[in-house]
Amino acid sequence: MEKQCGGQSIRFTNPPVILAGAAVVGPKEGEGPLAKYFDRISTDILFGQDSWEKAESEMVCQGIELAVQNAGLTMDQIRYILAGDLLNQGTGTTFGVRGLGRPFFGLFGACSTMGEAMSLGAILVDGGYGDYVVSAASSHFCGAEKTFRFPLELGTQRAPTSSWTVTGDGAVVLAKEGYGPRITAVTTGKIVDMGIKDVNNMGAAMAPAAADVMLAHFRDLGIKPDYYDQIVTGDLGHVGSSLLVQLMQGEGYDISANHTDCGIEIYDAEKQNTLAGGSGCGCSAVTFAGYLLYRLRKKEINRLLFIPTGALHSVVTSQQGETIPGMAHAVVVENL
């Protein structure tokens, strides 16, 4: 079977197994509707550290160590760690994995990073370059707000379209053999920029990228939306998800019956005052590693199209008046 499909997709000949996962989250996520699916909930948003950045690194370390432990492995059996975050130069991840002593690829795809990590991890395992690979991503609400928007001390009023950056790290262990759902295909996204400049409306910036990679996926693999039990995007929230459904309908695809978004699922928007919903690298990462992986293992979902979405902007580009490019990566997870 040819691995390369169409212009953007890969169908694996030796589909990697998702051997185990782990989701470590902060207090607000622990108060949300998915709390029971998370492996560890911290009551301290600082995770015992003295800065938001150190807190994120502590989360990263805990999440990866716990995923490896859940897989019944030791750290020295892990061939590669692929992970990333939202902080400058990926320091949240870098300082989190520096003591783990494993080969490391630091990634940046903004909030689409978990899709990137899982895609590249699956390519490595399918290609025979690693028996066990960890794919992970993280974010921290306070660190992200300070970096991309306003320091928390300002008490700035949030716009109705703004999303709440998830405090959490999600990690999965991919293996060449074992028991669990498998990654059977991936579709790598392209940068899509529709001219959105509002940093308080990430959903609008990312929805076109999600639609673009979804259309490429259906075209490359010759399938339709109803092939999947669920199509789960990453960080669009309520605003972006509504736009995505409209964009897909305009292209002749109705995903309204089986689509949801990690940013919608992770919080109760009304009770927790999260407005448009959740976002951040950790949003799709912890929702997958906790909630979705649980449902796959229980066979409540047998065919999942998982599409983390990201906004590829920075403080500098925003201050210079640049637009916000969008990115999304599609990962097919199936029970075979």
C-alpha positions in Angstrom: 0.0 0.0 0.0 1.3 3.4 -0.9 2.0 5.5 2.2 1.6 8.9 0.5 -2.0 9.7 -0.3 -2.9 12.8 -2.4 -1.0 16.0 -1.7 -1.0 16.2 2.1 -1.8 12.8 3.7 -0.1 9.6 4.8 -1.7 6.2 5.4 0.4 4.1 7.7 1.4 0.6 6.7 2.3 -0.2 10.3 -0.2 1.9 12.3 1.4 3.0 15.6 -0.5 2.0 18.8 -1.3 4.7 21.4 -0.1 2.6 24.3 -1.1 5.0 27.0 -1.7 8.7 27.8 -1.7 11.1 30.7 -3.3 14.5 31.4 -2.1 16.8 34.1 -4.2 19.9 34.6 -4.7 23.0 36.8 -7.5 23.9 39.2 -10.0 25.4 36.7 -9.8 22.4 34.4 -10.4 20.2 37.4 -13.7 22.1 38.0 -14.9 21.4 34.5 -17.0 18.6 32.9 -14.0 16.4 32.0 -12.4 16.4 35.5 -12.9 12.6 36.0 -10.8 11.8 32.9 -7.7 13.7 34.0 -4.9 11.7 35.6 -3.7 14.5 37.9 -5.4 17.8 39.0 -3.3 20.3 40.8 -5.1 22.5 43.4 -2.2 25.0 43.0 -1.9 26.8 39.6 1.8 27.3 40.4 2.3 23.6 40.8 4.6 24.3 43.8 6.8 26.6 41.8 7.5 30.4 42.1 6.6 31.4 38.5 4.0 30.6 35.8 6.8 29.4 33.5 8.3 27.1 36.0 4.8 25.8 36.8 4.4 24.8 33.1 7.7 23.0 33.1 6.7 21.1 36.1 3.5 20.1 34.4 5.4 19.0 31.3 7.7 16.8 33.4 4.8 15.3 35.4 2.7 14.6 32.2 5.4 12.8 30.3 6.6 10.8 33.3 3.1 9.7 34.1 2.3 8.7 30.5 5.4 6.6 30.4 4.5 5.0 33.7 0.9 4.4 32.5 2.4 2.6 29.5 4.3 0.2 31.8 7.7 1.5 30.5 10.7 3.2 31.9 12.1 6.5 30.6 15.2 4.9 29.1 12.9 2.9 26.8 11.6 6.1 25.1 13.4 6.7 21.9 12.2 10.3 21.3 10.2 12.9 23.0 8.3 15.3 20.7 6.7 18.2 22.5 6.0 22.0 22.5 4.2 24.9 24.1 3.4 28.6 23.6 6.2 30.3 25.5 9.1 32.1 23.9 11.5 29.5 22.3 9.5 26.6 23.8 11.1 27.1 27.2 8.1 25.6 29.1 8.9 22.3 27.4 12.6 22.6 27.3 13.0 23.1 31.0 10.4 20.4 31.6 12.2 17.6 29.7 15.8 18.6 30.4 16.1 16.2 33.3 14.5 13.3 31.5 17.6 12.4 29.6 15.9 11.4 26.3 16.4 12.5 22.7 14.1 15.5 22.2 12.5 17.3 19.3 11.1 20.7 20.4 8.0 21.6 18.3 6.0 24.7 17.6 2.6 24.7 16.0 0.9 27.0 18.5 -2.3 25.3 19.6 -2.0 22.7 16.9 1.2 21.3 18.4 -0.4 18.1 19.8 -1.5 17.2 16.2 2.1 17.9 15.0 3.6 15.9 17.7 1.3 12.9 17.2 1.8 13.1 13.4 5.6 13.2 13.5 5.7 10.6 16.3 3.5 8.2 14.2 5.8 8.7 11.2 8.8 7.8 13.3 7.2 4.7 14.7 5.7 3.5 11.4 9.1 4.1 9.7 10.9 1.9 12.2 12.9 4.8 13.8 11.6 4.3 17.3 9.8 1.6 19.2 8.4 4.0 21.8 7.9 7.7 21.2 6.2 10.3 23.5 4.1 13.1 21.9 3.1 15.9 24.1 2.0 19.5 24.3 1.3 22.0 27.1 0.1 25.5 28.0 -0.5 27.6 31.1 -3.3 30.2 31.3 -1.2 32.8 33.3 1.9 32.4 31.2 0.0 32.7 27.9 -2.0 35.7 29.1 1.2 37.5 30.1 2.9 36.6 26.8 0.1 37.2 24.3 -2.4 39.6 25.8 -2.3 41.4 29.1 -0.7 40.8 32.5 -3.3 39.3 34.9 -2.7 42.2 37.3 -4.3 44.7 34.9 -7.7 43.0 35.4 -8.5 43.6 31.7 -12.1 42.8 30.7 -12.2 39.9 28.3 -14.0 40.1 24.9 -17.0 37.8 24.2 -15.0 36.1 21.5 -11.9 35.4 23.6 -11.0 31.9 24.8 -9.5 30.7 28.0 -6.0 29.1 27.7 -6.0 25.7 29.3 -3.5 25.0 32.0 -2.4 21.5 31.3 0.0 19.0 29.7 -1.2 16.1 27.7 1.1 13.3 26.6 0.7 10.0 24.8 3.1 7.1 24.2 3.2 5.7 20.7 4.5 2.2 20.1 5.0 -0.2 17.2 3.0 -2.9 18.9 0.7 -3.5 21.8 -2.9 -3.0 22.8 -4.8 0.2 22.1 -6.2 2.4 19.4 -4.0 3.1 16.4 -3.0 6.1 14.4 -3.9 5.0 10.9 -3.4 8.2 8.9 -2.5 11.8 9.2 -3.1 14.9 7.0 -0.6 17.7 7.4 -2.1 21.2 7.3 -1.0 24.2 5.3 -0.8 27.8 6.7 -4.1 29.5 6.0 -4.4 33.3 6.6 -7.8 35.0 6.1 -6.6 38.3 7.4 -7.9 38.1 11.0 -6.0 40.5 13.3 -8.0 40.3 16.5 -6.0 38.4 19.1 -9.2 38.0 21.1 -10.8 36.0 18.4 -8.6 33.0 17.9 -11.5 30.8 16.7 -12.1 33.0 13.6 -8.4 32.9 12.8 -8.1 29.1 13.1 -11.4 27.9 11.6 -10.3 28.3 7.9 -7.2 26.2 8.6 -9.3 23.5 10.1 -11.6 23.5 7.1 -8.7 23.5 4.7 -7.0 20.4 6.2 -10.3 18.7 6.6 -11.1 19.1 2.9 -7.6 17.9 2.0 -8.1 14.9 4.2 -11.4 13.9 2.7 -10.0 14.4 -0.8 -6.7 12.6 -0.3 -8.3 9.5 1.4 -11.5 9.5 -0.6 -13.8 9.4 2.5 -16.7 11.5 3.8 -17.4 12.9 7.2 -19.8 10.1 8.2 -16.9 7.6 8.1 -16.0 9.0 11.6 -17.9 8.5 14.8 -16.6 11.9 15.9 -14.6 14.7 14.3 -13.0 16.7 17.1 -11.2 19.9 16.4 -8.8 21.4 18.9 -9.2 24.9 20.0 -11.9 26.6 18.0 -14.3 27.0 20.9 -17.9 28.0 20.3 -17.2 30.8 17.9 -14.7 29.0 15.7 -16.7 25.8 15.7 -19.7 27.6 14.4 -17.6 29.1 11.6 -16.1 25.8 10.7 -19.5 24.1 10.3 -20.5 26.9 8.0 -17.3 26.8 6.0 -17.7 23.0 5.5 -21.3 23.3 4.5 -20.3 25.8 1.9 -18.0 23.1 0.4 -20.7 20.5 0.4 -19.8 18.7 3.6 -22.1 18.5 6.6 -20.2 17.8 9.8 -22.8 19.2 12.2 -23.9 15.7 13.4 -20.6 14.4 14.5 -18.4 17.4 15.2 -17.3 18.8 18.5 -14.3 20.8 19.7 -12.0 20.3 22.7 -12.4 24.0 23.6 -16.2 23.4 24.0 -15.9 20.1 25.9 -13.3 21.1 28.5 -15.2 23.9 30.2 -18.7 24.7 31.1 -18.7 28.1 29.4 -21.6 29.6 31.5 -20.7 28.3 34.9 -16.9 28.8 34.5 -17.1 32.1 32.6 -14.8 31.0 29.8 -16.7 32.9 27.1 -15.8 31.3 23.7 -14.3 28.2 25.4 -10.9 26.7 25.8 -7.7 27.1 23.8 -3.9 26.7 24.1 -1.6 23.8 23.3 -2.8 22.0 26.4 -6.5 22.2 25.4 -6.4 19.5 22.7 -3.6 17.6 24.4 -5.3 17.0 27.7 -8.7 16.4 26.1 -7.3 13.8 23.9 -4.9 12.2 26.4 -7.7 12.1 29.0 -11.2 12.1 27.7 -10.9 11.0 24.1 -8.4 8.2 24.7 -10.6 6.9 27.5 -13.6 6.8 25.1 -11.5 5.1 22.4 -10.3 2.4 24.8 -13.9 1.8 25.9 -15.0 1.5 22.2 -17.4 4.4 22.7 -15.6 5.9 19.7 -14.0 3.6 17.1 -13.1 6.1 14.4 -11.9 9.5 15.4 -10.7 12.4 13.3 -8.7 14.6 15.7 -7.7 18.1 14.4 -5.8 20.4 16.8 -5.8 23.9 15.5 -3.3 26.8 16.1 -2.8 30.5 15.5 0.8 31.2 14.4 1.2 34.7 15.7 3.5 36.3 18.3 3.6 39.4 20.4 5.9 41.0 17.9 3.8 40.2 14.8 0.7 41.4 16.5 2.3 44.7 17.6 3.5 45.2 14.0 -0.1 44.9 12.7 0.4 41.5 11.1 -2.4 39.1 10.5 -2.8 35.8 12.4 -2.0 32.8 10.2 -3.9 29.6 11.1 -2.7 26.0 11.1 -4.3 22.6 11.7 -3.2 19.0 11.5 -5.5 16.0 11.2 -4.8 12.7 12.9 -6.9 9.6 12.4 -7.2 7.3 15.4 -9.1 4.0 15.0 -9.8 0.8 16.8 -8.7 -2.0 14.4 
